[in-house]
Amino acid sequence: MRHTLLLVPLITLGVVAQAESFVPDFRLRPDDYTVLMAVDTRLPEGMQPFQPGGHGKFHATGWSRSQQVLSWEVTVPADDVYAVNVLACRESDVPIEVAVTAAGQTVQGELASPPRAWTRQALAGVLRLPAGRQTVSLRGQAAAGTGPFAASVLALELVRPAVRERLHAAALGMRAETTWLRQAGYGIMCHWTSGSRPRRGDPKPYAQAVQELDVEALAVQVQETGAGVFVLTTSHAQMYFPAPLSALDRLLPGRSAARDLVADLAAALGRRGIRLMLYYHLGASSDPEWLQASGFWETDTRRVFANWAAVVQEVGERYGSTLAGWWFDDGAVSYYYRSAPWEQLTRAAKAGYPQRLVGYNPWELPAPTEFQDYCCGEGFGDPGVGGLLPVGGDGRYTAGSHQGLQACATLVTEQDWVHDRPDTDIGPPRWNAAQMADLLKGFKARGNVPLFNLEIYQEGTVSPATVRMFQEARRRLAAEVVP
């Protein structure tokens, strides 16, 4: 479903000054999924990349004619058979027949999802690919003939059928119980980052701001909203972490803090029955030092993901069950194009507490992996997500690429994700109390858990007007159930 609340994902905030980009090796991975991104091939005339530049890779738009063939030159390590998925979005009501050809064989299917809904379409049959260099081509045509159609293409996925089944079983075996999240009702997220500004005056250095933040005052405000979970942003446009972190210090000294703000905040929230989750970002173009130190642009992704796992695992093992979950940004537009080792990453993310929830933000794109527990739902303002979440359901997606995942929605409450405007008050919330009450009622009826991002000053306080809006919304809901 195309969502209009946000036109760009969270990761595009900040200054984009890209000097490099990730170049894949186009080598098939026999023990995992291989992702062939549409934007990583020479696009046919009339097609163009969506939102090029920066550190993310998105889809290609303008696919409308059978003559527009997308081709990738791949290296097959050994003769074997591969199943194929097409990740695409129909932009009109015209059904589209798709075909993928390689080594003189073709597998086919039809894009059957509703218009303007991204889908991961499995094609019938398999391709036997001999070892060596092979050309893999994607074609499409209107199902009723050779006339025009309209679609965007994200990628092809190639995977050995036995590997697909093993990974599916492993992913389901790692799923955590999400009942507590539904019982929390809704959550508050705050992008308190190295880019946060105070209400007035100059910002303090990050480590000093960490040292001085009043966690009790912040926890009181979160409690006053009625939220049952709080999501604190750690790294965002720049890689910083609000606690001592040796894995980060080894890579880039000066980006951690002496105070363990995460532990202090978890304790303050825990005394009020509120659970803590953390937001974490792989790396952004606005932080070239981190990109260099982490190996972000390297074609061989082992170093960047090993560094990621070291940071995330250290955090998880330290906080154990007091860290209830991770909200990883850019799952579909930064991890995905690297053919990420999702099983390895998710095991690291659950270190110290196997029931910790993990979500890789897909934005409006298909779920990048089954190795997660919930869909982050950035911008998903419709509680029913186009009918995928029925009233009275258990909050898990019943169909589509997110099938089986707990539904969440992550929504901007005021004007932006980060309060980075100098000498400026946080603006009013987008909803009044009556509207918020109706919204909360709609989400609860479907088991969908909204996370409302509140702007926050560097001092660590959110807008009292927004807190009052939530309080009044809760009063309205409570009045409705009184006989």
N, C-alpha and C positions, 0 to 999 in steps of 0.2 A: 504494500500500500504506500502510495506517495503521500508524505505528510508535509503540510505547509507551514507548521509552526516554526520549523528551523530549516533553512536552506542549506546550511553547512553543518558538519558535525563539530563537536566540541573542540576537536584537535586543531581546527583551522584558525582558532583565535590566536592573537599575537602577531608579531611581525614575521612574515615569510621571506626568507632570504636564502633560497636554495642554491647551492653551488654544485651539488652532486645529486645522484639518484641511484636507486637500486636497480641493478641489471641482473636478471635471473640467468642461471646456467642452462635452462631448458633441458635438463637431464631428468628423465623419469625416475621416480623414487619407488623401488619395488616393494618397500615395506611401509608405505604411507601414501597419502593422496599427493598428487602433483597438480599444482594450479597453473594453468596457462591463461594469463590475463589478456583480455582483448586489447588493452592499451599497450601491451608489450610486443605487439606485432605491427607491421606496417598496415595501417588502416586503409581500406578501400576508399575511393573518392566518394565524398558525401558523408562519411563518418568522421567523428571527431571525439577526442577525449573529453569527458565531463570534468570540469575543475582541475585542469592540469597544473603541475607545479606543487611546491610544498613537499611534505614527506609522505603523503597518502597517495594511493592509486585508486581511482574510481572506475566507473564503467565507460563504455563508448556508446555514443548516441548516433542516431541517424541511420540505423539499419532498416532499409526499406525496399531493397530490390534483390532479386535472386543473383544478380551479377556481383553483388558485394560479398566476396568470399574472404574469410579471415583464415590465414594460414600461419602455422608455427613450425619451425624446424627444430625437432627434438632429437635427443640422443637416448636410445634405448639400451640399457646395460646388458640385457640378456633376452633372448627370445621368450615371450610370454604373452598372456592374454590380459587385456585391460577393459574394464567397464568405463563408460563415459557419462558424465553429467554435463548439462548445459545450464548455465546460470544466466537468466535473461528476464526481461520485463516487456510484455506487450504494451504498447502505447495506444492501441486502438482495439476495436472489437474484432478485427480480422484474425482468425486463427492462423497459426504459423507452423508449417512443417519444417523441422530442422533435421539436418543430416551431417554426420561427421565421418570423414573418409580418411583412411591411412592404409598404406601398404596394399592398395587394391581392394580394400574392404570398406563397407559402409554400414553404420548403425544409424537408426532413425527414431524419431519421436515427434510428438506435437506439443507445443507450448499450450498447456491446458488451463493455466491459472487465470483468474479474472484479470481484465485489463488493468494496467497500472499497478500490478502486484508482482513483486519479484518472486521468482521460483527457481528451484533447483530441479531440473527435469532429467530424470534418468532415461537414457535411450535404451531401446531393446537390443539385446545381443551384446557381443563383445568383439573387440578388435585383437587379432593376433599380430603382434608387432615383432618383426625380426630385430636382432641386435644391430646397432649402428644408427646412422642418421636416417630419420624418417620425417616426412611432411604430414602434418595433421591439419585438415581443413574443415571449416565450418561453413555450411550453406543454409540458406533459408528461403522459403517461398510461401506465399499465401496458400492456405490449405485448399481454397476453392479454385486455384489456378495459378497463373504466373503474374498476376497483378501486383500492385504495391501493397506493402504492409508497413507497420511501424513498430520498432522495437529498439531497446537498448541491450547491450551485451556486457556482462561482467567478466565471465571466464568460462573455460572448460576445466573439468576435473577428470583426471585419469587415475584409476586405482585398480589393482588386481582384485578380483571378486573375493578371494579368500581373505585378503587383507581388509577389505571393506567389512566383512562379517566380523573379523576379530576386533577391529576398532569399534564397531558398533556395540558389541558385547562389553568391551572394556569401558566404553563411555557410560553405558547404562549402569555398570557395576560401580562406577565412581560417583554416581548421582547422590546428592545429599537431600535430606528431608527438608522441605520448605514450609511445613505447616506453621512454624514460628513466625515466618515472614508474613504470611497471610494474616495471622493473628495480630501482628504488629499494626495492621491496618494501613498505615502509610508512613513514609519517612521524609526526613529533611536531609538535603545535601547542601554542603557549602564548599565552594571553591575558594578556600583560604590558602593562598599560594604566594610564591615569591613576587607575583605581580599585584597582589592586593594593596589597596590604598587605604590610608586612614580617612576618617570623615573630614578632617582638616589637617593641613600641614604636610610635611614631607614624610615619606615612608621610612621606617626603620629598617636596618639590615635584617635579613630573614632570621638569622640565629637569635638576634635580640628580640625580634617580635615573637619567636617561639618561646623564649624565656619568660616574657612578660604577659603572655596571654592568660586571661583569667578563665580557667576551665569551669569553675563553679558557676560563674555568671553565664557562660555560654550554655552549659547544661541546663540551667534554670530556664533560659529562653526556649531551648529545644523542648523541654518538658511542657512549657506553657502552650506550645503549638499542638500538643496531644500526639506527637509522632512517637512511634514505637521503635524506630531505628534511625540512626544518624550516619550519614556518609561523609567522611572527611576527605577532601582532595589532598593528595600528597604531590607527586610530580605532575606538572601540567605543561605549560609552555616552556618551563625550564625544569631541569632535574634537581629537585631539592627534596629532602625528607626531614620531617619534624621530630627527629629522635637520633640517637647515636646509631650508626649503621656501618659496620666495618666493610661490608661488601661494596658499598658505595664509596667509602673513603679510599679503598684500594684503587678504584677506577678514577675518581675525580675528587681529590681532597677539598674540603671547604664547603661541601654541599649538604652535610648533615648538621645536626644540632646537638649541643651538650645535654639539653633537657629532653627527657622522654615524654613529649607531649602526647603521644599516642596512648601510653600507659596511663597518664594522668587523666586524659579525657575519657578513656574507657572506664576508669574507676568512677569518675564523677557521673557519667551516664548510667553506669551499672547500678549505682545507689538509687537511681530513679526508675529502674526497670527498662532502660533503653539500651539496645544493643548497637555496637559500633561496627561499621564497615569502612573500608578504605578504597578510594579511587587511586588508580595508578596508570601512568602513561609511559609507553615504550620509549618515546623520544620525539621531539618536535624540531622543525627546521629553525626555530627561533633560538635554539641552544646548540650551536655548532661544536662547542667544546665537548658536550656530552656525546654528540653523534660520533665524534672522532674517538673519544675514549672508549665507547661501548662497542665499536665496530658496526655501527648502524647501517652503513652503506655497503658493507662487504657482501659480495655475491655468495661466498661461503657463509651461511648464517649460523654456523655452530658457535662462533664467539659471541655474537649479539644475544643469542638465546641462552647461552651459558651464563652470561653476565646478568641477564634478566632473572634467570632461575636462582642465581646466588643471592640477589637482592631480595626477591620475593620469598624465598625459602627461609632466609634469616629472619625476616619479619614474622612469618607464620610460626616458626618454631619459638620465637621469643614470646609472642602474645597468646599462643594456644587458643583455647576456646573463648577468650575475651575478644578475639578478632572474629566476628561472625561471618564476614564475607569480603570479597574483592569485587570492585567494579572496574574492569579493565577497559580503557577507552581504545577506540580504533581497531577493534577486532577484525572488522571487515575491510578496512582500508589501509592497514599498516602491517598487522600480523599476517593477514590472509595471503597477500601477494608474495610473501616469502615462503609459501608452503610450510607454514609453521608446524613444529613438532608438538601438536596440541596435547597429546597424552603426557609427554614429558613436562610441559608447562603447567598443566593442571595438577599433576602430582606435586610439583614444587609449590603451587599456590595453596594446596591443602595440607602442606607439611605442618605438623604440630596439632592438627585438628581436622580429621577427615570429613567432618560434617560442615566445614566452612563452605559457604556458598561462593560460586565463581560464575561471573558473567563477562563475556567479551562483547562489547558494544558493537552491534551491527549497523547502527544508524537505520536507514530504511532498506538496507540490502539484506540478502538472505543470511541466515545464521552461518557464521564462518566455520563452526564445528559443533559436533555433538558433545564434546568434552566440556560441558558447562551445565549449570543447574537452573539458570534463569535467563530470560531475555531482558536486557537493560532497557529497551523500549524508548530510546531517545526521541522525544517529540511525539510519542504515541498518545495523542490527546483524546482519542476515542476509546472509552473504557472497554467496548466490545471488540475493538480492532477489526472492524468490518465483518462482524459475525463469527470470528474465530473463537470468541470467548462468550459462551451462552450464559444467560442469567441462571444462577443456581449451580454453575459448574465449579470445579475445584481450583480454577485459576491457571490450569495448564492448557497450553495451546492444543487444540484438537486436530489441526491440520496445518499445512504449510511447512516452510523450512524450520520453523521454531517448534514443531510438534513435540509435545512431551515436556517442554520447558515451562517453568513457572513464569507467568507474565508479570512484568513490571512496566512502569511508564516513568520516564525521567523528563521532567518539565521545568522550563524556566518560569519562575513565579513573578519576577519583577521585569527588569529590562535586559539583563545579561547574565552570563554564568559567573563572571568575576567582577567584583567592584574595583575597577582599575582607573576610574575617573578622578582626577585630583580635585580636592575641595568641593565635593559634590555629595549631596544627600542621596541615599538609596531611594529610588522612586516608588510609587504606589504599586501594589500587587495588580496583576492582570485581571483578577476576579474579585468581586465583592463577596460578602459572607454568604448570601443566598446562592450565588453561583457556585461557590466552593462547596457548600452543603450538598447541592445537587450532584456535583462532580464526584465527591467522596461517596455518595450513596450509589452512584452508577458503578464505580470501581469495586466497592465492597460486594455488590450483588453478583459480580462475576469472578470474585477471588483475585482480581488484578490489583497489584500493589503499586500505587503511585509514589514516586520520590520527587519531592518538590525542591528544586534548587533555589536557595535564598542567597541573594548577595550578602556579603559579610564584610564589614570594615576590618582593616588590619588589626584594630584593637581587639577583635574577636566578638563583636556584637552584631546582631542582625537588626532589621528595621522593626521597631515597636509596632508600627502600623500593620505590618504583615502578620506579626504575632497576634495582634488583636483580631485581624480578619479570621485567622484559624480558630481563635477562641469563640468568636461569635458563630462561626459555621458549626462548631461542635455543639454549642448551646441550641442552635436550631435543630440539629439532628436529635439531640436528647429530648427536646420538646415533642418531637414527632412520635416517639415511642411511649410517652406517658399516656396512660388511659384517660 
